[in-house]
Amino acid sequence: MANSAQARKRARQAVKQRAHNASLRSAMRTAVKRVQKAIVAGDKAAAQVVFQQSVSEIDSIADKKIIHKNKAARHKSRLSAQIKALAA
């Protein structure tokens, strides 16, 4: 366990930061699910509106390095492709 005061403080900070990161990651997953729900409903217009909001959220989390930028790009690309497929 942490022996110095500095190490104890870093351990406390790590717990708080991990909880914050977890909540942001959860919010991203929820945003992705909202888009997928609109896609399953078959409403292209609603899906595009929700997608724009989700892109903003995903980019924000990637900028904070909670998730890797390539993972963010992959999510956005796949959701966008699913929305485009609704037209066909």
Secondary structure as UniProt FT lines:
FT   HELIX           5..41
FT   HELIX           44..63
FT   TURN            64..65
FT   HELIX           69..87
//
